[in-house]
Amino acid sequence: MPVRSLRGTILEAVQSTPAGPLNVIIDSVDTLLSDLESVSETTRLLSELLALVRERGGTSRLILHILSPSPLIPLLTQTRFSPSLTHLIAHPPPLLTHLASAYLTPPPPLSSPEKFWGVFIPISERPYESERLVFGSAGEGSGLQECAVEVLVRGGADGAGRRRGVERVLEGWSPAAGGACELREMGSLKSLWSKRPVFEAQSSPDPTQNLSFNLNLTPEQQRSRAQVPLPYAHEGKPAGQTYAPAAILYDPDSADDLDDDDPDEDLDI
């Protein structure tokens, strides 16, 4: 189908739907890109579709399915394309077990979120790493039915109507659990929770505990303590003796160069 005909058919299909909230699903964007044979034309069409969806208001959404890596992902995730975004990225569970064993960084709450995302994000953005873990010699192949879903939410508003920034969490998906679930409910990640957690949130110990003296003195006790003389402060010194402040005494001689215009004339290198 010619590009103009395909583009017009898609836009007309959206415009001809009855009024009201509307969800437009493109499955898949990769096929659309293959048909249009142009990244710019595909981005332009998706931008026009998004504008039509926004006109519907309410809970209308544009839902795109795309495989990674793709030249369209950096363009579609920019705030210029859409300030609000919900980005779901499916990852194989072996990626999480690999991070736990090789980097001692299991997913939260078994490790701190800051540490986990600092390791997870750069590795997950390398597709060959996940392919090696799944299809390599020690991988489980393509028979995996579970996945870890990275959920990135940008913009929009929460239940109280407050503007949200960027939120990133990791959730699970398992047919055995009925779909969306917590990571601990995934059979492929049971081994992570059977081990002792690497990170345990503990309150920091109070440094004032078990001291041989009391730091919490009243103002009266503090004044009384200040009046007590230190026993070894002036040991070996005659009582009442005063000392002049320290000073450096310098007596210039004839060999000194005191010429301000060329103070280093007598310096040879």
N, C-alpha and C positions, 0 to 999 in steps of 0.2 A: 504494500500500500504506500503511495506517495506520502512524503512528510506532511505536506499541508493537509491532505485528506485525513491522515491519522490524527494529527493535532486537532483538526476541526471536529472529528468524530468524538474524541474524548471530551472536549470542552462542551460540545452540544449535549452530550449525555448527562453531564452535570447540570447544565443550565435548564434542562427540560424536566428535572425532577420536581415534585411538589414542594411548595414552600415549607419551611421548618428546618430544624437541625438536621444535618446530613454528615455522614461519615463516608469519605472517599478513600478507597483502598486501592493502591497500585501494587500489584503482585505479578511480576516483579519489576523494579526499576531497571535492573540489568537487561531485561528483555526490551524494555522501552528504549534504553540507550542503544541497544543493538539495532533496533528498527529505525531510529532517528539518525543513527550514525554520527552523532555530534553531541559533545558534552554541553556546549552552550545552548543548543536547541532543547535538549532534555531539561536543563536547569530552567530555561525560560518557560517551558510548558508546565513544569511543576510549580513555578512561581505563580503562574496564572491560575492554576488549580487552587493553590492556597488562597489567593485573593477571592475566588468564588466561594470557598468554604468559609472564609471570615465574614462574608456578607450574610451568611445564614445565621451567624451568631449562636448563642446558646452553647450546647455541648458539641458543636460541629468540629470534626477533626479530619486532617489529612494524614493517612497512615501509609507509610512507604516501607516496602520490604526490599532490602538490598544486601548483597553479599560483599564481604570484606576480603581483600582490599578492593577498593573502587575509587576512581578519580572523582566521583560525585560526593562521597562522604564529606571531605573537607569543605565543599561548597554548601552542602545542605545543612551542616551543623553550625554555620556562621550566624551570628546575630543579625547580619544584614539580610539573610534569607528569612529568618523568623526569630524574633526576640525570645519567644517561649518555645521550649523543646522538651520532649520526653524521648530519650534515646535508650533503647534496649539492645544490649550486646550479649549474645550467647557465647559462653566459653565452655570448653570441655572440662569436666571435673579433674582429669589428670593434671591440668595446669595448677590447680590448687594444691594437690598432693605433692607436686614437684616443688612448689614454693615452700611448703612446710618442711620437706626433707632436705632440700638443697640450700635454702636460705633461712631456715628456722623461722619462717614467717607464715603461720597458718592464718586463715581469715578471721576477722573479728567475730566474737569477743575473745578468741584464743590469743590474739595479739592486738596491740594498739592499732586503731584505724590509721594513724599517721604513718606508722612503720609499714603497715600492709600495703596501703595505696602507693607509697613511695617505691615499693618493689614491684607490685602487681602491674601498675599502669605501663611502665616502659617495656616490661616483658610481654604483656598481653598485646601490645601494639606491633609486635613482630610476628606475623602470621606463620612464618616457618617454624617458630618455636612450638606453637600449638600443634602444627602438623607433625613435627618430630615426636612429640609426646604421645600423639594418638596413633599415627601410622608408622612410627619407628619400630625397631626390632623389639623393644620392650613395651610397645603400645598395645592398646586394646582393640584397635581397628575401628571401623565405622559402625559397629553394632551398639554403640552407646545410646541409651534412650534417655539419659538424664543430662542436664546442663546447668551450669551456674550462670545466672543472668545479672549482668551489670546494669543497674538502673541509674541513669543520669537525668535529673530533672532541672531545667533552667527556666527561670521566670515563672509567670503565673501567680496564683495566690493560694494561700492555704485555706483551711476551713473557716478561719476568723477574718478572712479578707485581706490579710497582710501579704505584702509582696515578698516572694521568695527569691533567694539567690540561686546558687548552684548546689544541688544535693546529689550525693553519689552513695549508693548502697549496693550490696550484693545479696541476691536472693537465689533460691533454688527452684528447679522445675523437675518434677519426677512423675511419670505415669502411675507409679505405685502409690504416691501420695495424693493422687487426684489432680495433678497440675502444679500450680504455684505452691511452694512450701518453703520452710526454713532450710538452711544448709545442713543442719544437724539431722534432718529427716531424710536426706538422700543416702541411699545404700552405698553409693560409690565413695562417700566421704565419711563413713562410719569410723574408719581407722583414725581420723583426725581427732574425734571426740573421745576415743577410747584411750588416747595417750594423755599424759599429764600436760595441762596447758602450759605453753611457753610463757605466756603473759598473764599475770593475775593482778587485777586491780586491787591494790592494798593501800590503805591509808598510811601516809608517811609517819614514822614514829615521832613521838614528842621528844625533842632533845632536852627538855627540862625535867624529864622523869629520872628518878633514881640518882639525883644529885645529893652530895653531902652538905649542901647549903641551900638556903631558900632565896629564890630570885624575886619572889613576889612580896616585897617589903612595903610597909605603909610609909607615908611621907615622914612620920615621926621616927620610924626605925632607920630610914635612909639618912636623916640628919644626925642621928646618934652614931651611925656607922662612920659618917664623914669626920666626926670629931675624934675618932680613935687614931692615935699616931701609929704609923707603920713601924714595926720593931727594928727593921734592918735598913731603913732608908738612909741613915747617916752614920752607919757603923764605922768606927775607926777615925772619925773626924772630930776635932775639938768643938765643943758646944759654943755656939755664938759666933763662930768664924764665918766671915763672908767671903765670897769669891767674886772676882771681877769677871765680866763676860769674856768669852774667848775672842781672840783677835789674831790677825796675821801681821807681823811686823816685817817691813822690807826696807833695806837700806841700799839705794842704788849706788853703783860704782862707776868708774870712768869707762869701763868696757861696755856699758849698756848703750844701746842705740835708742835715743829718745827723740829722733827726728820724726815728726808727725807726717811729713810729706812722703817719706820713704822709710818706714820703720824696719824694713827687712833688707836694707842695703848691705848689711854685713853677713847675709845668709847666702852661702854658695852651695849649689847642688851639682 
